[in-house]
Amino acid sequence: MDWQAIKERLVVWREDRFDTATESNSTKVVLIVAAVYLLLAISVGMYWSMMPAQFPVQENAIVMAERSQQSVAVGSTTTAALIQVISTLLDKPGGFMSNDVMPPGLWLDNIKNWEYGALIQSRDLTRALRESFSRSQSQSKEDLDLGKAEPSLNFSSDSWTLPASESEYKSAVKHLNRYLVRLEDTGNSGSQFYARSDNLRYWLAIVESRLGSLSQRLSASVGKRRLNTDLAGDSAAQQSTSAPSELEIKTPWTEIDNVYYESRGTSWALLHFLRAIEVDFHEVLKKKNALVSLQQIIRELEATQQTIFSPMILNGSGFGVLANHSLVMASYISRANTAIIELRDLLSQG
């Protein structure tokens, strides 16, 4: 027998077996690491997806005034609420996630839509501050800091670098803080917040339009056909291109939870803004006998923040076996929107 050949074959067999075992162990290590990472990502994602709690607007205004060694003035509560809402978007667990390009933030579309809803309301109120609340009339000079805060806050929400969305929004907060400090400075008459009914009606008109759109998108979760009423009420009205007399309105099933969480974020931000408006416009609302109308709007929006016990947003038919969370949300937002329309009418009366 050729013992040398047998010995060489045995060595080769042992090397092959060792290489196979090494590859097997490497594969196991990779799988274990991937499983641990996935488990951690899911756990962190669940924590980051938690909706922020509400905060008391009056106490928030007092804290901000004390921080700058000032006293609360007319408009402080609304401005401070706006600053705190934007700061919450930036500082909540996980930070601002709409521009995340890496897991787990990349996967968390629900909280991203929540952020978008709150961001849109913040943009609208900042615009109202610049164009209406801080100006005595249309020909008056706009506040410089508010003029810088609005474009910063309107920066794209999905930019992750050069510049990142967060840096622009932090810049907006900085300018809003400067406006707030000047607003509360009794020796500075150049910065003002005019709590007038016409200014409030201006902002409420924007809110009304936003809520009306959300209500329609939420209601379209079950799909429906409606008559085209776009030109109704004006016999001479025209539109750019022709449209069918009957329209099919339905939100794609892949977007139903997106619209729902956008509505939830919108309502969360609006709750704080309306509570702040109740403080700053108290005398105006009292004189118009409209305080209870505003309080009813707040109560309707509070219902939108109830705990969701279902692990997912259900889209049952209107009278089907399964719930339809979008229709429930639409009912609260529609009632709030109707109350806003009535409030604007009250404010327009002498």
C-alpha positions in Angstrom: 0.0 0.0 0.0 1.1 3.6 -0.8 1.0 5.0 2.7 2.2 8.4 1.6 -0.7 8.8 -0.9 -3.2 7.7 1.8 -1.6 10.3 4.2 -1.9 13.0 1.6 -5.6 12.2 1.0 -6.3 12.2 4.7 -4.7 15.7 5.0 -6.8 17.0 2.1 -10.0 15.5 3.6 -9.3 17.2 6.9 -8.6 20.5 5.3 -11.8 20.3 3.3 -13.8 19.4 6.4 -12.2 22.3 8.3 -13.1 24.7 5.5 -16.7 23.5 5.4 -17.0 23.8 9.2 -15.6 27.3 9.0 -18.0 28.4 6.3 -20.9 26.9 8.3 -19.9 28.7 11.4 -19.5 32.0 9.5 -23.0 31.6 8.1 -24.4 31.0 11.5 -22.6 34.1 12.9 -24.0 36.3 10.1 -27.5 34.9 10.6 -27.3 35.5 14.3 -26.0 39.1 13.9 -28.7 39.8 11.3 -31.4 38.4 13.6 -30.2 40.5 16.6 -30.0 43.6 14.4 -33.5 43.0 13.1 -34.9 42.5 16.6 -33.2 45.6 17.9 -34.4 47.6 14.9 -38.0 46.5 15.4 -37.8 47.3 19.1 -36.4 50.7 18.5 -38.9 51.3 15.7 -41.8 50.5 18.0 -40.4 53.0 20.6 -39.8 55.7 18.0 -43.3 55.2 16.6 -45.0 56.3 19.8 -46.9 59.5 19.4 -45.7 62.4 21.6 -47.9 63.4 24.6 -49.8 66.6 24.7 -48.4 69.6 26.7 -50.2 72.4 28.6 -49.9 75.5 26.5 -50.2 78.1 29.3 -47.6 76.5 31.5 -45.4 76.2 28.4 -45.7 79.9 27.7 -44.8 80.7 31.3 -41.7 78.5 31.2 -40.5 80.1 28.0 -41.1 83.6 29.4 -39.2 82.8 32.6 -36.4 81.4 30.6 -35.8 84.7 28.8 -36.6 86.7 32.0 -39.7 88.2 30.5 -43.4 88.1 31.3 -46.2 86.5 29.3 -47.8 89.0 26.8 -50.7 88.8 24.3 -49.6 86.3 21.7 -47.0 84.6 23.9 -49.1 81.5 24.4 -49.7 81.0 20.6 -46.1 81.7 19.7 -44.7 79.5 22.5 -47.1 76.6 21.5 -45.8 76.9 17.9 -42.2 76.7 19.0 -42.9 73.7 21.3 -44.7 71.8 18.5 -41.8 72.3 16.1 -39.3 71.4 18.9 -41.3 68.2 19.7 -41.0 67.2 16.0 -37.2 67.6 16.3 -36.6 66.3 19.8 -39.0 63.4 20.2 -37.6 59.8 20.4 -35.8 59.2 17.1 -35.9 62.9 16.3 -37.3 64.0 13.0 -37.6 60.9 10.8 -39.2 62.1 7.6 -35.8 62.4 6.0 -34.3 59.2 7.4 -32.5 57.0 4.8 -31.4 54.2 7.2 -33.4 51.6 9.2 -35.4 51.7 11.4 -36.5 55.3 10.5 -36.6 54.3 6.9 -39.4 51.8 7.6 -41.6 54.0 9.9 -44.1 55.6 7.5 -46.8 56.0 10.1 -44.8 58.4 12.3 -43.5 60.1 9.2 -47.0 61.0 8.1 -47.8 62.1 11.7 -44.9 64.4 11.4 -46.1 65.8 8.1 -49.5 66.6 9.5 -48.1 68.5 12.4 -45.5 70.2 10.2 -48.2 71.5 7.8 -50.1 73.0 10.6 -46.9 74.6 12.0 -46.2 76.1 8.5 -49.7 77.5 8.3 -49.6 79.1 11.7 -46.1 80.6 11.0 -47.5 82.0 7.7 -50.5 83.5 9.7 -48.1 85.0 12.2 -46.0 86.7 9.5 -48.9 87.9 7.3 -51.6 88.6 9.8 -51.1 88.3 13.6 -47.9 90.4 13.7 -49.2 93.2 11.4 -51.7 95.9 12.1 -52.8 96.3 8.5 -51.9 95.0 5.0 -49.5 97.9 4.3 -47.5 97.5 7.5 -44.0 96.2 7.7 -43.6 92.5 8.4 -41.5 91.2 11.3 -38.0 90.4 10.1 -37.6 87.2 12.2 -41.0 85.9 11.1 -40.0 86.6 7.5 -37.0 84.3 8.0 -38.8 81.7 10.0 -41.5 80.9 7.4 -39.2 80.0 4.5 -37.0 77.9 6.8 -40.0 76.0 8.0 -41.2 75.5 4.4 -38.0 73.7 3.5 -38.4 70.2 2.1 -39.1 67.6 4.8 -37.1 64.8 3.2 -33.7 66.4 2.8 -31.1 64.5 4.8 -28.0 66.5 3.9 -26.7 69.9 2.6 -28.7 71.1 4.3 -30.7 68.7 6.4 -34.3 69.4 7.1 -33.6 69.5 10.8 -31.1 72.4 10.5 -33.6 74.5 8.6 -36.4 73.8 11.1 -34.0 74.6 14.0 -33.3 77.9 12.3 -37.0 78.6 12.2 -37.3 77.9 15.9 -34.4 80.3 16.5 -36.2 83.1 14.7 -39.5 82.4 16.4 -37.8 82.5 19.8 -36.3 85.9 18.9 -39.8 87.2 17.9 -41.2 85.8 21.2 -38.5 87.5 23.3 -39.2 90.9 21.6 -42.9 90.3 21.9 -42.6 90.0 25.7 -40.2 93.0 26.0 -42.3 95.8 27.5 -39.8 98.3 26.3 -40.1 97.2 22.6 -43.2 98.4 20.9 -41.9 97.4 17.4 -42.9 93.7 17.8 -46.6 93.0 18.2 -49.3 90.3 18.1 -52.6 91.8 17.2 -55.5 89.7 18.7 -58.2 90.9 16.4 -61.2 88.9 15.0 -60.2 89.5 11.4 -56.7 88.1 12.0 -58.2 85.0 13.7 -60.6 84.6 10.8 -57.6 84.6 8.4 -55.9 81.7 10.1 -59.2 79.8 10.6 -59.9 80.0 6.9 -56.6 78.1 6.3 -57.4 75.5 8.9 -60.8 75.1 7.4 -59.4 74.3 4.0 -56.9 71.8 5.5 -59.5 69.9 7.5 -61.9 69.8 4.6 -59.3 68.1 2.4 -58.4 65.6 5.1 -62.0 64.8 5.7 -62.6 64.0 2.0 -59.5 61.9 1.8 -60.4 59.9 5.0 -64.0 59.4 3.7 -62.7 58.1 0.4 -61.2 55.0 2.2 -64.3 53.0 1.3 -64.6 54.5 -2.2 -67.7 56.3 -3.6 -69.0 57.9 -6.7 -70.1 61.5 -6.5 -71.5 64.0 -8.9 -69.0 66.7 -10.1 -70.0 69.9 -8.4 -66.8 71.8 -9.1 -68.6 74.5 -11.1 -71.9 74.4 -9.2 -73.5 77.8 -8.2 -72.1 79.9 -11.1 -73.5 79.5 -14.6 -70.6 81.4 -16.1 -67.9 79.4 -14.3 -65.2 77.6 -16.4 -62.3 75.3 -15.7 -59.0 74.6 -17.6 -59.9 71.1 -18.9 -63.1 69.1 -19.1 -63.9 66.6 -16.4 -66.5 63.8 -16.2 -69.9 64.6 -14.7 -69.5 61.7 -12.2 -66.2 61.0 -10.4 -64.9 57.9 -8.6 -63.3 58.9 -5.3 -61.2 56.3 -3.5 -58.0 56.4 -1.5 -55.6 53.6 -2.5 -55.5 50.9 0.2 -51.7 51.4 0.5 -52.2 55.0 1.5 -55.1 54.6 4.0 -52.9 54.4 7.0 -50.8 57.3 5.7 -53.8 59.6 5.5 -55.0 58.4 8.9 -51.7 59.3 10.7 -51.4 62.6 8.8 -54.8 63.5 10.2 -53.8 62.4 13.7 -50.6 64.6 13.5 -52.7 67.5 12.1 -55.2 67.2 15.0 -52.4 66.9 17.6 -50.8 70.2 16.5 -54.1 72.0 16.0 -55.2 71.1 19.6 -52.3 73.0 21.0 -52.7 75.9 18.7 -56.5 76.3 19.4 -55.9 76.0 23.1 -53.4 78.8 22.8 -55.8 80.9 20.7 -58.4 80.5 23.4 -55.9 82.2 25.8 -54.6 85.0 23.5 -58.0 85.8 21.9 -60.1 85.3 25.1 -61.5 88.8 25.1 -62.3 88.8 21.4 -64.0 85.4 21.6 -65.9 86.4 24.8 -67.2 89.6 23.2 -68.4 87.6 20.2 -69.9 85.0 22.5 -67.8 82.5 20.6 -65.8 80.9 23.4 -68.0 77.8 23.6 -67.7 77.4 19.9 -64.0 77.2 20.1 -64.1 74.9 23.0 -66.4 72.5 21.0 -63.8 72.4 18.2 -61.2 71.5 20.8 -63.4 68.8 22.2 -63.9 67.2 18.7 -60.2 67.2 18.0 -59.4 65.7 21.4 -61.4 62.6 20.4 -59.0 62.1 17.5 -56.2 61.4 20.0 -57.8 58.4 21.6 -55.7 55.3 22.0 -55.7 52.9 19.0 -56.2 49.3 20.2 -55.9 47.7 16.8 -52.4 46.7 15.7 -53.2 48.2 12.3 -55.5 50.7 10.7 -58.6 48.8 9.5 -60.5 49.6 6.3 -63.8 47.8 6.7 -66.7 48.9 4.5 -69.1 51.5 5.9 -71.4 49.0 7.5 -69.2 45.9 7.3 -68.0 43.5 9.9 -64.6 45.2 10.4 -64.1 48.7 11.7 -63.1 51.6 9.5 -60.8 53.8 11.5 -60.6 56.3 8.7 -64.4 57.0 8.7 -64.3 57.4 12.5 -61.5 59.9 12.2 -63.3 61.7 9.3 -66.4 62.1 11.5 -64.5 64.0 14.2 -62.6 66.1 11.7 -65.7 66.9 9.8 -67.5 68.1 12.9 -64.5 70.2 13.9 -64.4 71.7 10.4 -68.1 72.5 10.5 -67.7 74.2 13.9 -64.8 76.2 12.5 -67.0 77.5 9.7 -69.6 78.5 12.2 -66.9 80.2 14.4 -65.7 82.2 11.4 -69.3 83.4 10.8 -69.6 84.4 14.5 -66.3 86.4 14.3 -67.5 88.2 11.2 -70.5 89.6 12.9 -70.4 93.0 14.7 
